[in-house]
Amino acid sequence: MVHQCQECGISIGFNGICYRCRNKNQREAYQAMNSEEVEKMVESIISNIETTGSWDQVSLDFNGLLGYHDINTARIAQAAFDKGIFYPAAIYRDASPEVRDQLLALLLDPVCEEANHLQLCLALQGDGVVLEQFLRLEKNPLPWRSELYVNPSVYAHHSGWSFDDQGNRSSLYFEQCYTMLPGDGVDQAVKAGQLLEQHCPHCGCRLIDILRLDGLDERFSFLAVDGVLAIPICPNCITFTEETFLRYGEDGRSEILLGEPPFETENYCTEADLLEMSQNQLTLSTEAVPKYYASGGDEVITIGGWPDWVQDVQFGTCPDCSQTMKFLAALPWDVLMDGSEGTLYIEICTDCRTLYLFHQQT
């Protein structure tokens, strides 16, 4: 039997509200909390710290407070360390120097059995002391390194930073973050899913500007884009392509720089799909949102900030300057086309005006 969502009216297979409305309601409930309610929930998380990695209510509450209230996690980190809990790593984001040093003491044990989780936790804390130790471990690995797949530098990527052989640190994301939510569509600072006249040479699908943003809008001043940034893609082939590099101009024109042909060339995007994507009323938030907004639990487009990765952290290397690229935006496909899966990630090198695009899904 087909039912309609009791809030938005779309067709669903059960009586109640759809997944999208449920996530929206949950987000709005967290956002509406006052400081006393946030503090009470933090205390509840601390009291039930053993269940933070179990994907139950405590985990949802932690992610909700981190994403929508940008809470300081120092007390949660202390409680987790006291119980020997090192997952999820995000609880150690604001760990105190004392907790940091205790984590390092465990990691520097040559026979450490928690090196994977500890490096993730320390990378989230990520101060100069952690950088110094990661650099040392990169050059002089301890015996436990043979049990892991990657070096400390990759763990740094998991927390949004990188370092070179001389210990110079670079950020891989923007501190500022904006989101796109349903609105009136009047604000034209950014448009998602704008239809183009060109067609894909591989599958014949009509191309879209997945994002077209005005870099001169003061909200995007942090991007250092002095004009219109357009990101044209084939919405069909992008999900069948490992990675794509674009060269962008600030006149609203971009072209493919590098890209492997899609491993599937049948066009699965119907005209109705394209219209649904292009007719959205998504509107840029008037104010910045917390940089971990994407981790709150709702499927939302974010520009800037830190993404909620579907799979592993993935950063491209700029084909021009060989530097690690910086996260720009994440677009869950379900936001543009109901029932779609996965997320499109976009990274940028503003020095070379290159973009790196890739799709992830479970």
Number of C-alpha atoms within 10 A of each C-alpha: 6 10 15 16 19 14 11 11 11 13 14 16 11 12 13 13 18 21 14 18 15 14 16 16 13 17 20 13 11 18 16 13 15 10 10 9 12 18 14 11 17 21 14 14 21 20 13 14 21 16 16 23 15 12 10 10 12 22 17 18 21 23 23 25 25 22 24 23 22 16 18 16 20 18 17 22 26 21 19 22 19 11 11 10 20 23 18 15 21 21 28 29 21 20 25 16 13 10 19 23 15 12 19 20 11 15 22 15 13 13 13 16 13 12 22 19 17 23 26 25 28 30 28 24 26 23 12 11 15 19 23 14 16 25 21 15 16 16 12 10 16 16 11 17 19 10 10 9 8 12 17 25 19 20 23 26 20 22 23 23 21 21 20 10 10 7 14 10 14 14 17 23 22 18 14 19 25 22 23 20 19 13 13 10 16 10 14 13 19 21 22 25 25 20 17 13 7 13 14 17 12 15 17 16 22 21 22 25 22 22 20 21 22 23 20 16 15 10 18 20 13 13 17 11 18 15 15 20 23 25 25 24 24 22 24 24 24 17 20 16 17 16 17 20 23 20 18 23 17 15 12 16 14 20 16 15 14 13 14 11 16 17 11 13 16 13 16 12 16 12 11 10 14 21 15 14 23 20 14 20 18 24 20 26 18 11 10 17 20 21 24 24 30 27 21 26 18 21 22 25 25 27 27 27 26 26 23 18 17 14 12 9 14 15 22 22 16 21 17 11 11 10 14 21 24 25 26 24 24 27 23 22 21 16 21 24 18 13 10 11 16 17 24 21 21 24 26 28 23 14 11 14 17 22 27 26 24 21 23 17 13 7
